[in-house]
Amino acid sequence: MMRIDGIYSVLKVVDGDGMIIRHKFSGDVIEIRLYGIDAPEVKRCKKLRTDEKITRLAGQYLIKLGHQSRRFLAALAPIGSTIHIRQEKVSKIDFYGRHLAYAFLPDGRCINELMITSGYAKPLTEYPCNELGKYRTLNAEAKRVGNGLYNLVPNF
């Protein structure tokens, strides 16, 4: 399995928890999903239908929230910006073949964590990661104070 830890440039922000990135030295292009977080969908899909049932929110509204989440991630890591990627020893690939990763800004802040604390993503338990407990705590506080999407809805 390919080791992806390293320095990358952002090519595209797919949604609020995924990006397409290019390795700064090898030029390899990969798609990543950020470990431990889940943002609302940006298009109709099976997961959107599940989210509609769980949240009792209309799919179109969830998609609007998903676009807000994507815009927030794009502001943190705009196209062309440099990020550092790190993987854990287990759970390296998701069901769709995307690489699971933590992404860090040049100043050392973790993008995964910023998405949670800012209220634009929630913890994801589907793929285990070492930071999940921390993300749950940070999410509870983001929800309590109404950060990001929690300013609009109680759940997403």
C-alpha positions in Angstrom: 0.0 0.0 0.0 1.3 3.4 -1.0 2.5 5.6 1.9 1.1 9.1 1.5 2.5 11.1 4.4 4.1 14.3 3.1 3.7 17.7 1.6 0.9 18.4 -0.9 -0.7 21.2 -2.8 -4.5 21.4 -2.9 -6.0 20.8 -6.4 -9.7 20.6 -5.5 -11.9 20.7 -2.5 -14.5 18.0 -3.3 -16.8 18.6 -0.3 -16.5 19.4 3.4 -14.4 16.3 4.2 -12.5 15.5 1.0 -9.9 17.0 -1.3 -7.8 16.1 -4.3 -4.2 16.9 -3.7 -0.8 16.6 -5.5 2.4 15.5 -3.8 4.9 18.4 -3.9 7.8 16.3 -5.0 6.6 13.1 -6.8 3.6 14.8 -8.5 1.3 11.9 -7.5 -2.3 13.0 -7.4 -4.6 11.4 -4.8 -8.0 11.9 -3.3 -8.2 12.1 0.5 -11.0 11.9 3.0 -10.3 13.6 6.3 -10.1 11.2 9.2 -12.8 11.2 11.8 -15.1 13.8 10.3 -18.2 13.9 8.3 -19.7 16.9 6.5 -23.1 17.2 4.8 -23.3 15.9 1.2 -23.1 18.4 -1.7 -25.1 16.2 -4.1 -27.9 13.6 -4.1 -26.6 10.2 -3.2 -27.5 7.2 -1.0 -25.9 8.8 2.1 -28.0 11.9 1.6 -31.2 9.9 1.8 -29.9 8.3 5.0 -29.0 11.7 6.5 -32.5 13.0 5.6 -34.0 10.2 7.7 -31.6 10.7 10.6 -31.8 14.5 10.7 -35.4 15.0 9.5 -34.1 17.7 7.3 -34.9 18.0 3.5 -32.1 16.8 1.2 -32.0 20.2 -0.6 -31.3 21.9 2.7 -28.7 19.4 3.7 -27.0 20.0 0.3 -27.0 23.8 1.0 -25.3 23.0 4.4 -22.8 20.8 2.5 -21.9 23.7 0.2 -21.3 25.9 3.2 -19.0 23.2 4.7 -17.1 22.9 1.4 -16.7 26.7 1.2 -15.3 26.7 4.8 -12.8 24.0 3.9 -11.8 25.8 0.7 -11.2 28.9 2.7 -8.9 27.0 5.1 -7.1 25.2 2.3 -7.6 27.1 -1.0 -6.6 25.6 -4.3 -2.8 25.9 -4.7 -2.2 26.0 -0.9 0.3 23.7 0.8 -0.8 21.1 3.3 0.9 18.3 5.2 -0.7 14.9 5.2 -0.4 12.2 7.8 -2.0 8.7 8.1 -2.5 6.3 10.9 -1.2 2.8 10.8 -4.7 1.3 10.4 -7.8 2.4 8.4 -5.8 4.0 5.5 -8.5 3.6 2.7 -12.2 4.2 2.8 -15.0 2.2 1.1 -14.6 4.3 -2.1 -10.8 3.9 -2.3 -10.0 7.4 -1.0 -7.0 7.8 1.3 -7.9 8.6 4.9 -5.7 11.3 6.3 -5.1 14.1 8.8 -4.4 17.4 7.0 -2.3 20.2 8.5 -1.9 23.8 7.6 1.6 25.2 7.3 1.2 26.8 10.8 0.6 23.3 12.3 -3.2 23.5 12.8 -5.1 20.3 12.0 -7.8 20.9 9.3 -9.8 17.9 10.5 -10.0 19.5 14.0 -10.8 22.9 12.7 -13.7 21.6 10.7 -15.1 20.1 13.9 -14.5 23.1 16.2 -15.9 25.5 13.7 -19.1 23.5 13.4 -18.8 22.5 9.7 -18.3 18.8 10.2 -19.2 16.3 12.9 -17.4 13.2 14.2 -17.4 10.1 12.0 -17.3 6.7 13.6 -17.3 4.6 10.4 -13.5 4.5 10.1 -11.6 4.3 13.4 -9.1 7.0 14.2 -7.1 8.0 17.3 -8.6 11.4 17.5 -12.3 10.4 17.6 -12.8 10.8 21.3 -11.3 14.3 21.1 -13.5 15.1 18.1 -16.6 14.1 20.0 -15.7 16.5 22.8 -14.9 19.3 20.4 -18.1 18.7 18.5 -20.2 18.9 21.7 -18.7 22.3 22.5 -19.2 23.5 18.9 -22.9 22.4 19.1 -23.3 24.0 22.5 -22.1 27.4 21.4 -23.7 27.2 17.9 -20.6 27.4 15.8 -20.9 27.0 12.0 -23.8 24.9 10.8 -25.0 24.4 14.4 -26.0 28.1 14.2 -28.6 26.9 11.7 -29.6 23.4 12.7 -29.3 21.2 15.9 -28.0 18.3 13.8 -26.7 17.7 10.3 
